């Protein structure tokens, strides 16, 4: 069954869907996986994190049953960030072990991959709430949708987003210099 992910968000789940994990899964899984892809850079890892978020929803649902989507986004983003940090540590150790291994790729693809890795590394240094704001906004969420997904006051999203962008820029410049 194909579904469009360009439908408007609903921030509350009807009572009949709240008890039906399958309906929640079909409603939110695709968008959650795409959002987590922005953090992980790998669709397989993003889908694993999304599935784990649903597993956690099934085994230990949030107490408030009004914003499952926001809970899923927050949980999924935290899981994805944890995976990126873990993989970063592993890659560092593997690089030390195999200093002479080189994968030949076109220069442009290499530069793109390096830039994506830099962005992900800078994101890992930010607070999870800031990462959530930045990734939801980059995914095209409006301020109202972002506020609803993260349980924020809609009037404060702009300010919080500006602070998150500033924190990201500062972290990126500290790590990699001006670009």
C-alpha positions in Angstrom: 0.0 0.0 0.0 1.5 3.3 -1.1 0.9 6.4 0.9 1.7 10.0 0.5 3.9 11.6 3.1 2.9 15.1 2.1 -0.3 15.1 4.0 -0.9 17.6 6.8 0.2 16.4 10.3 -2.3 15.6 13.0 -0.8 15.9 16.4 -3.3 13.9 18.3 -4.1 10.3 17.6 -7.8 9.2 17.8 -8.6 6.9 20.7 -9.3 4.0 18.4 -5.8 4.4 16.8 -4.1 4.8 20.1 -4.8 1.2 21.0 -3.8 0.0 17.6 -0.1 0.0 17.1 -0.5 -1.1 13.5 -2.4 2.0 12.6 0.1 4.2 14.3 2.9 2.4 12.5 1.3 2.9 9.1 0.5 6.5 9.9 3.9 7.7 11.2 6.6 5.2 10.3 7.5 6.5 6.9 7.9 10.1 8.0 9.8 9.1 11.1 12.2 7.0 9.1 12.9 9.8 6.6 13.5 12.2 9.5 15.9 9.8 11.2 17.7 9.3 7.8 18.6 13.0 8.0 20.4 12.3 11.3 22.0 8.9 10.5 22.7 9.2 6.7 21.8 5.6 6.2 18.2 4.5 5.5 18.7 1.0 7.0 19.9 2.5 10.3 17.1 5.1 10.2 14.5 2.3 9.7 16.1 0.4 12.6 15.8 3.4 14.9 12.2 4.1 13.8 11.3 0.4 14.4 12.9 0.5 17.8 11.0 3.7 18.7 7.7 1.8 17.8 8.9 -1.2 19.8 9.4 1.1 22.8 6.0 2.7 22.2 4.5 -0.8 22.4 6.4 -2.0 25.5 6.4 1.2 27.5 3.9 3.8 26.0 4.0 7.4 27.3 1.7 8.3 30.1 -0.1 11.0 28.1 -1.9 9.5 25.2 -2.5 12.7 23.3 0.8 13.2 21.3 2.2 9.9 20.1 3.8 11.5 17.1 5.8 13.9 19.2 6.8 11.1 21.5 7.9 8.9 18.5 10.0 11.8 17.0 11.7 12.5 20.3 12.4 8.9 21.0 13.5 8.2 17.5 15.8 11.2 17.3 17.5 10.2 20.6 18.0 6.6 19.4 19.4 7.9 16.1 21.8 10.3 17.8 23.0 7.5 20.1 23.7 5.3 17.0 25.6 8.1 15.3 27.8 8.7 18.3 28.4 5.0 18.7 29.3 4.6 15.1 31.6 7.6 15.3 33.6 6.0 18.1 33.8 2.8 16.2 34.9 4.5 13.0 37.7 6.3 14.9 39.0 3.0 16.3 38.8 1.3 13.0 40.6 4.2 11.3 43.4 3.8 13.8 43.6 0.1 13.0 43.6 0.5 9.2 45.5 3.6 8.5 46.6 2.4 5.0 43.2 1.4 3.7 41.9 3.9 1.1 38.6 3.6 -0.8 38.8 5.2 -4.2 35.8 7.4 -4.9 35.2 10.4 -7.1 36.4 13.6 -5.4 33.0 15.3 -5.4 31.3 12.3 -3.7 34.1 12.2 -1.1 33.7 15.8 -0.3 29.9 15.4 0.1 30.4 12.4 2.4 32.9 14.3 4.4 30.6 17.3 4.7 27.7 15.1 5.8 29.9 13.5 8.4 31.0 16.9 9.7 27.4 18.0 10.0 26.5 14.8 11.8 29.4 15.2 14.2 28.5 18.8 15.0 24.9 17.6 15.6 26.1 15.0 18.1 27.5 17.8 20.3 24.2 19.6 20.5 21.4 19.0 23.0 18.8 16.5 21.7 16.1 19.2 21.7 18.2 21.4 19.4 18.9 18.5 17.1 15.2 17.7 17.0 14.4 21.4 16.1 17.0 21.5 13.3 16.1 18.2 11.8 12.3 18.8 11.9 12.8 22.2 10.3 15.1 20.8 7.6 12.5 18.2 6.9 10.1 21.0 6.1 8.0 21.0 9.3 6.3 24.4 9.9 6.8 26.1 13.2 3.3 24.9 14.3 4.0 21.3 13.4 7.4 21.5 15.1 5.9 22.9 18.2 3.2 20.2 18.3 5.7 17.4 17.7 8.1 18.6 20.4 5.5 19.8 22.9 6.7 23.4 22.7 4.9 26.7 22.8 4.4 27.7 19.1 5.5 31.3 19.9 8.9 30.1 21.1 9.8 27.8 18.2 11.4 30.6 16.2 13.6 31.7 19.1 14.5 28.2 20.0 15.3 27.4 16.4 17.5 30.4 16.0 19.4 29.4 19.2 19.8 25.9 17.8 21.1 27.2 14.5 23.5 29.5 16.4 24.7 26.6 18.5 25.2 24.4 15.4 27.2 27.1 13.6 29.4 27.7 16.7 30.0 24.0 17.1 30.7 23.5 13.4 33.2 26.5 13.2 34.9 25.3 16.4 35.4 21.9 14.9 36.1 22.6 11.3 36.7 26.4 10.9 34.8 28.7 8.6 33.1 27.2 5.5 
